[in-house]
């Protein structure tokens, strides 16, 4: 006989986290396009660290979000932890200072 595994519904908090991370990846892609436009419009190399941070964090969150469908709960909570780590305090040295 075939053994049937019982599946559990995803809690509402995880569904909300998935939705929020999806929105942040979408807005991260918009931010990446704006940062790229700013780099090519001004050619200020001070924008490059911000571009690297935006591209890296958006790419990492997008890749992790693609793994969300896994049934492993520790993987979902690890994705949320990485999200909080990336979004809590971006390094201040990556953002260009205002010209004086």
BAZA-413495 format. One record per residue (C-alpha): residue number from 1; residue in three letters; chain; x, y, z. Coordinates in pm, whole numbers, m for minus. Last residue first. Example, Ala and Ser with C-alpha at 12.3 -4.5 7.8 and 13.67 -1.06 7.14 Angstrom:
% BAZA-413495
REC     i    aa   ch     east    north       up
REC     2   ser    A     1367     m106      714
REC     1   ala    A     1230     m450      780
//
This chain:
% BAZA-413495
REC     i    aa   ch     east    north       up
REC   100   unk    A     2895     6930      m59
REC    99   unk    A     2767     6628     m246
REC    98   unk    A     2528     6403      m52
REC    97   unk    A     2682     6081       71
REC    96   unk    A     2652     5765     m130
REC    95   unk    A     2493     5470       46
REC    94   unk    A     2714     5166       85
REC    93   unk    A     2900     5298      392
REC    92   unk    A     2579     5303      593
REC    91   unk    A     2558     4925      585
REC    90   unk    A     2195     4818      553
REC    89   unk    A     2034     4768      893
REC    88   unk    A     1716     4563      930
REC    87   unk    A     1647     4469      569
REC    86   unk    A     1918     4212      506
REC    85   unk    A     1901     4048      849
REC    84   unk    A     1522     4049      850
REC    83   unk    A     1513     3879      511
REC    82   unk    A     1776     3627      618
REC    81   unk    A     1563     3542      924
REC    80   unk    A     1249     3511      709
REC    79   unk    A     1428     3273      474
REC    78   unk    A     1549     3070      773
REC    77   unk    A     1188     3050      896
REC    76   unk    A     1081     2906      562
REC    75   unk    A     1370     2659      559
REC    74   unk    A     1293     2548      915
REC    73   unk    A      937     2473      807
REC    72   unk    A     1040     2220      547
REC    71   unk    A      753     2175      304
REC    70   unk    A      947     2345       26
REC    69   unk    A      739     2596     m168
REC    68   unk    A      956     2879      m37
REC    67   unk    A     1260     2781     m248
REC    66   unk    A     1178     3044     m513
REC    65   unk    A     1162     3298     m231
REC    64   unk    A     1523     3217     m144
REC    63   unk    A     1631     3296     m500
REC    62   unk    A     1434     3621     m500
REC    61   unk    A     1571     3717     m159
REC    60   unk    A     1928     3657     m276
REC    59   unk    A     1878     3847     m601
REC    58   unk    A     1717     4142     m426
REC    57   unk    A     1993     4153     m164
REC    56   unk    A     2270     4127     m420
REC    55   unk    A     2126     4375     m670
REC    54   unk    A     2044     4635     m403
REC    53   unk    A     2381     4596     m230
REC    52   unk    A     2579     4604     m557
REC    51   unk    A     2390     4912     m674
REC    50   unk    A     2449     5085     m342
REC    49   unk    A     2821     5006     m373
REC    48   unk    A     2819     5146     m732
REC    47   unk    A     2649     5478     m652
REC    46   unk    A     2976     5632     m534
REC    45   unk    A     3111     5567     m883
REC    44   unk    A     2928     5871    m1014
REC    43   unk    A     2851     5812    m1381
REC    42   unk    A     2560     6058    m1357
REC    41   unk    A     2294     5916    m1590
REC    40   unk    A     2435     5563    m1607
REC    39   unk    A     2455     5527    m1230
REC    38   unk    A     2116     5689    m1172
REC    37   unk    A     1953     5464    m1431
REC    36   unk    A     2109     5161    m1263
REC    35   unk    A     1980     5279     m927
REC    34   unk    A     1631     5329    m1071
REC    33   unk    A     1634     4981    m1228
REC    32   unk    A     1756     4826     m904
REC    31   unk    A     1488     5009     m709
REC    30   unk    A     1222     4864     m941
REC    29   unk    A     1372     4518     m891
REC    28   unk    A     1375     4577     m516
REC    27   unk    A     1008     4678     m536
REC    26   unk    A      928     4334     m678
REC    25   unk    A     1154     4160     m425
REC    24   unk    A      995     4361     m145
REC    23   unk    A      645     4269     m261
REC    22   unk    A      735     3899     m267
REC    21   unk    A      892     3930       80
REC    20   unk    A      569     4084      210
REC    19   unk    A      353     3812       53
REC    18   unk    A      570     3533      191
REC    17   unk    A      567     3694      535
REC    16   unk    A      186     3715      526
REC    15   unk    A      164     3349      426
REC    14   unk    A      404     3263      707
REC    13   unk    A      196     3451      961
REC    12   unk    A     m121     3288      831
REC    11   unk    A        9     2941      909
REC    10   unk    A       75     2706      616
REC     9   unk    A     m175     2424      610
REC     8   unk    A      m50     2083      709
REC     7   unk    A       10     1784      489
REC     6   unk    A      m49     1425      599
REC     5   unk    A      170     1182      415
REC     4   unk    A       m5      896      240
REC     3   unk    A      173      561      251
REC     2   unk    A      101      354      m56
REC     1   unk    A        0        0        0
//
